[in-house]
Amino acid sequence: MDGYVVSDGLTGFITRGSILPVRQDQPIVDLYDELRPSLFGYLVCLGLVPQEADDIIQDAFVQLFRVVQSGSKIHNPRSWVFRVARNLSLNLQKRERRMVSVSDEQPMARLLEKQTTVGPEEIYLRKERLRVLAAAITRLPQRQRECLHLRAEGLRYREIAEVLGITTSAVSESLKRVVIRLMDDLYD
């Protein structure tokens, strides 16, 4: 990496005074800043602890840097980074022989943080709906749960398909089934 400096834990790649772009209009540092929160949330939903998620994100961007440095073109860097991070996460989980699971508490805890001041009855009803929703999400098959999490992070169907290695129509069908299952569970 002669002539290259990675500063502040991967906040940017600088080559002889200029930022190395993924595409001419989108430098890696901007992509990192844009994707880090969504990527972090997705990896935590896959069952990683925050430190592991941070390590995976860093590894994914190091791989991105190496690919760009080699002169290869990446047509959709956003889905490429999500796919690499997902694969690194799965490899980590296989090495540690642990099951990917989403605890009922994780999604609910994040959603409860965003509540505004309301009466006790409304708080109870919201908590109950969130508990039912979190339980319903936990019961979804893995592929449907991943499609839901990636869609919630703002990825388009085509990008979700690239990340998971499935077709766009499979993503569409999975998300359609997610909506039906969650509506059934919430409004029974």
C-alpha positions as a Markdown table, in Angstrom:
| # | Residue | x | y | z |
|---|---|---|---|---|
| 1 | Met | 0.0 | 0.0 | 0.0 |
| 2 | Asp | 2.8 | 2.3 | -0.9 |
| 3 | Gly | 1.6 | 5.8 | -1.4 |
| 4 | Tyr | -1.8 | 5.0 | 0.2 |
| 5 | Val | -2.9 | 6.1 | 3.6 |
| 6 | Val | -5.9 | 4.6 | 5.5 |
| 7 | Ser | -6.9 | 7.3 | 8.0 |
| 8 | Asp | -9.0 | 7.1 | 11.1 |
| 9 | Gly | -10.1 | 3.4 | 10.9 |
| 10 | Leu | -11.2 | 3.5 | 7.3 |
| 11 | Thr | -12.9 | 6.9 | 7.1 |
| 12 | Gly | -11.3 | 7.4 | 3.7 |
| 13 | Phe | -8.7 | 6.3 | 1.2 |
| 14 | Ile | -6.2 | 8.9 | 0.1 |
| 15 | Thr | -3.8 | 8.4 | -2.8 |
| 16 | Arg | -1.2 | 11.0 | -3.3 |
| 17 | Gly | -3.5 | 13.8 | -2.0 |
| 18 | Ser | -6.8 | 12.8 | -3.7 |
| 19 | Ile | -9.6 | 10.6 | -2.6 |
| 20 | Leu | -9.8 | 7.3 | -4.6 |
| 21 | Pro | -13.3 | 7.0 | -6.1 |
| 22 | Val | -15.4 | 3.9 | -6.5 |
| 23 | Arg | -17.0 | 5.8 | -9.3 |
| 24 | Gln | -16.0 | 9.2 | -10.3 |
| 25 | Asp | -18.9 | 10.8 | -8.5 |
| 26 | Gln | -18.9 | 8.7 | -5.4 |
| 27 | Pro | -15.7 | 8.4 | -3.3 |
| 28 | Ile | -15.3 | 5.4 | -1.0 |
| 29 | Val | -15.4 | 7.7 | 2.1 |
| 30 | Asp | -18.8 | 9.0 | 1.1 |
| 31 | Leu | -20.0 | 5.4 | 0.4 |
| 32 | Tyr | -18.7 | 4.4 | 3.9 |
| 33 | Asp | -20.4 | 7.3 | 5.6 |
| 34 | Glu | -23.7 | 6.6 | 3.7 |
| 35 | Leu | -23.8 | 2.8 | 4.2 |
| 36 | Arg | -22.3 | 2.3 | 7.6 |
| 37 | Pro | -25.5 | 2.8 | 9.7 |
| 38 | Ser | -27.6 | 0.7 | 7.4 |
| 39 | Leu | -25.0 | -2.0 | 7.2 |
| 40 | Phe | -24.5 | -2.0 | 10.9 |
| 41 | Gly | -28.2 | -2.4 | 11.6 |
| 42 | Tyr | -28.5 | -5.2 | 9.0 |
| 43 | Leu | -25.5 | -7.1 | 10.5 |
| 44 | Val | -26.9 | -6.8 | 14.1 |
| 45 | Cys | -30.2 | -8.2 | 12.8 |
| 46 | Leu | -28.3 | -11.1 | 11.4 |
| 47 | Gly | -27.2 | -11.9 | 15.0 |
| 48 | Leu | -23.8 | -10.2 | 15.2 |
| 49 | Val | -22.7 | -8.3 | 18.3 |
| 50 | Pro | -21.8 | -4.6 | 17.6 |
| 51 | Gln | -18.0 | -5.2 | 17.7 |
| 52 | Glu | -18.3 | -8.0 | 15.2 |
| 53 | Ala | -20.5 | -5.9 | 13.0 |
| 54 | Asp | -17.9 | -3.1 | 13.0 |
| 55 | Asp | -15.2 | -5.6 | 12.1 |
| 56 | Ile | -17.2 | -7.0 | 9.2 |
| 57 | Ile | -18.0 | -3.5 | 7.9 |
| 58 | Gln | -14.3 | -2.6 | 8.0 |
| 59 | Asp | -13.3 | -5.9 | 6.3 |
| 60 | Ala | -15.9 | -5.3 | 3.6 |
| 61 | Phe | -14.6 | -1.8 | 2.8 |
| 62 | Val | -11.0 | -3.0 | 2.8 |
| 63 | Gln | -12.1 | -5.6 | 0.2 |
| 64 | Leu | -13.8 | -2.8 | -1.8 |
| 65 | Phe | -10.6 | -0.8 | -1.7 |
| 66 | Arg | -8.6 | -3.7 | -2.9 |
| 67 | Val | -11.0 | -4.4 | -5.8 |
| 68 | Val | -11.0 | -0.7 | -6.8 |
| 69 | Gln | -7.2 | -0.5 | -6.5 |
| 70 | Ser | -6.9 | -3.5 | -8.8 |
| 71 | Gly | -8.8 | -1.6 | -11.5 |
| 72 | Ser | -11.9 | -3.7 | -11.4 |
| 73 | Lys | -15.2 | -1.9 | -12.0 |
| 74 | Ile | -18.1 | -2.4 | -9.6 |
| 75 | His | -21.4 | -1.4 | -11.1 |
| 76 | Asn | -23.4 | -1.2 | -7.9 |
| 77 | Pro | -21.0 | -0.7 | -4.9 |
| 78 | Arg | -23.9 | -0.5 | -2.5 |
| 79 | Ser | -25.2 | -4.0 | -3.1 |
| 80 | Trp | -21.6 | -5.3 | -3.5 |
| 81 | Val | -20.7 | -4.1 | 0.0 |
| 82 | Phe | -23.9 | -5.5 | 1.5 |
| 83 | Arg | -23.2 | -8.9 | -0.2 |
| 84 | Val | -19.6 | -9.0 | 1.0 |
| 85 | Ala | -20.6 | -8.1 | 4.5 |
| 86 | Arg | -23.3 | -10.7 | 4.5 |
| 87 | Asn | -20.9 | -13.4 | 3.3 |
| 88 | Leu | -18.3 | -12.4 | 5.9 |
| 89 | Ser | -21.0 | -12.5 | 8.6 |
| 90 | Leu | -22.1 | -16.0 | 7.5 |
| 91 | Asn | -18.4 | -17.2 | 7.4 |
| 92 | Leu | -17.9 | -15.8 | 10.9 |
| 93 | Gln | -21.0 | -17.5 | 12.2 |
| 94 | Lys | -20.0 | -20.8 | 10.6 |
| 95 | Arg | -16.5 | -20.6 | 12.1 |
| 96 | Glu | -18.0 | -20.1 | 15.5 |
| 97 | Arg | -20.7 | -22.7 | 14.9 |
| 98 | Arg | -23.5 | -20.5 | 16.2 |
| 99 | Met | -27.0 | -20.2 | 15.0 |
| 100 | Val | -28.2 | -16.9 | 13.5 |
| 101 | Ser | -31.1 | -15.7 | 15.6 |
| 102 | Val | -32.9 | -12.5 | 16.2 |
| 103 | Ser | -33.9 | -12.1 | 19.8 |
| 104 | Asp | -37.4 | -10.7 | 20.5 |
| 105 | Glu | -35.8 | -7.9 | 22.5 |
| 106 | Gln | -33.4 | -6.4 | 19.9 |
| 107 | Pro | -36.0 | -5.0 | 17.4 |
| 108 | Met | -38.4 | -4.0 | 20.1 |
| 109 | Ala | -35.7 | -2.2 | 22.1 |
| 110 | Arg | -34.7 | 0.0 | 19.1 |
| 111 | Leu | -38.3 | 0.8 | 18.3 |
| 112 | Leu | -39.1 | 1.7 | 21.9 |
| 113 | Glu | -36.3 | 4.2 | 22.0 |
| 114 | Lys | -38.1 | 6.3 | 19.4 |
| 115 | Gln | -41.4 | 6.7 | 21.4 |
| 116 | Thr | -42.7 | 10.1 | 22.3 |
| 117 | Thr | -44.4 | 11.1 | 25.5 |
| 118 | Val | -47.9 | 9.7 | 25.5 |
| 119 | Gly | -50.3 | 8.3 | 28.1 |
| 120 | Pro | -49.7 | 4.9 | 29.8 |
| 121 | Glu | -52.5 | 3.2 | 27.9 |
| 122 | Glu | -51.0 | 4.2 | 24.6 |
| 123 | Ile | -47.5 | 3.1 | 25.7 |
| 124 | Tyr | -48.9 | -0.3 | 26.7 |
| 125 | Leu | -50.7 | -0.8 | 23.4 |
| 126 | Arg | -47.6 | 0.2 | 21.4 |
| 127 | Lys | -45.4 | -2.1 | 23.4 |
| 128 | Glu | -47.8 | -4.9 | 22.9 |
| 129 | Arg | -48.0 | -4.3 | 19.2 |
| 130 | Leu | -44.2 | -4.2 | 19.0 |
| 131 | Arg | -43.9 | -7.4 | 21.0 |
| 132 | Val | -46.3 | -9.1 | 18.6 |
| 133 | Leu | -44.4 | -7.7 | 15.6 |
| 134 | Ala | -41.0 | -8.7 | 16.9 |
| 135 | Ala | -42.3 | -12.2 | 17.6 |
| 136 | Ala | -43.8 | -12.4 | 14.1 |
| 137 | Ile | -40.5 | -11.3 | 12.5 |
| 138 | Thr | -38.6 | -13.9 | 14.5 |
| 139 | Arg | -40.8 | -16.6 | 13.2 |
| 140 | Leu | -40.2 | -15.7 | 9.5 |
| 141 | Pro | -38.0 | -17.9 | 7.5 |
| 142 | Gln | -34.4 | -16.7 | 7.2 |
| 143 | Arg | -34.7 | -15.5 | 3.6 |
| 144 | Gln | -37.9 | -13.6 | 4.2 |
| 145 | Arg | -36.4 | -12.0 | 7.4 |
| 146 | Glu | -33.2 | -11.0 | 5.5 |
| 147 | Cys | -35.3 | -9.5 | 2.6 |
| 148 | Leu | -37.3 | -7.5 | 5.2 |
| 149 | His | -34.2 | -6.2 | 7.0 |
| 150 | Leu | -32.5 | -5.2 | 3.7 |
| 151 | Arg | -35.6 | -3.5 | 2.4 |
| 152 | Ala | -36.0 | -1.7 | 5.8 |
| 153 | Glu | -32.4 | -0.5 | 5.3 |
| 154 | Gly | -33.4 | 1.1 | 2.0 |
| 155 | Leu | -32.1 | -1.4 | -0.5 |
| 156 | Arg | -34.0 | -1.8 | -3.8 |
| 157 | Tyr | -35.3 | -5.2 | -4.9 |
| 158 | Arg | -32.5 | -5.5 | -7.4 |
| 159 | Glu | -29.9 | -4.8 | -4.8 |
| 160 | Ile | -31.5 | -7.2 | -2.3 |
| 161 | Ala | -31.4 | -9.9 | -5.1 |
| 162 | Glu | -27.7 | -9.2 | -5.6 |
| 163 | Val | -26.9 | -9.3 | -1.9 |
| 164 | Leu | -28.7 | -12.6 | -1.3 |
| 165 | Gly | -27.8 | -14.2 | -4.7 |
| 166 | Ile | -31.5 | -14.7 | -5.7 |
| 167 | Thr | -33.7 | -13.3 | -8.4 |
| 168 | Thr | -35.6 | -10.1 | -8.2 |
| 169 | Ser | -38.9 | -12.0 | -8.5 |
| 170 | Ala | -37.8 | -14.1 | -5.6 |
| 171 | Val | -37.3 | -11.0 | -3.5 |
| 172 | Ser | -40.6 | -9.6 | -4.6 |
| 173 | Glu | -42.4 | -12.9 | -3.7 |
| 174 | Ser | -40.6 | -13.1 | -0.3 |
| 175 | Leu | -41.5 | -9.6 | 0.6 |
| 176 | Lys | -45.1 | -10.2 | -0.5 |
| 177 | Arg | -45.3 | -13.2 | 1.8 |
| 178 | Val | -43.7 | -11.2 | 4.6 |
| 179 | Val | -46.4 | -8.6 | 4.4 |
| 180 | Ile | -49.2 | -11.2 | 4.4 |
| 181 | Arg | -47.7 | -13.1 | 7.4 |
| 182 | Leu | -47.1 | -10.0 | 9.4 |
| 183 | Met | -50.6 | -8.6 | 8.7 |
| 184 | Asp | -52.1 | -11.9 | 9.7 |
| 185 | Asp | -50.1 | -12.0 | 12.9 |
| 186 | Leu | -50.8 | -8.3 | 13.8 |
| 187 | Tyr | -54.5 | -8.3 | 13.0 |
| 188 | Asp | -55.6 | -11.8 | 14.2 |
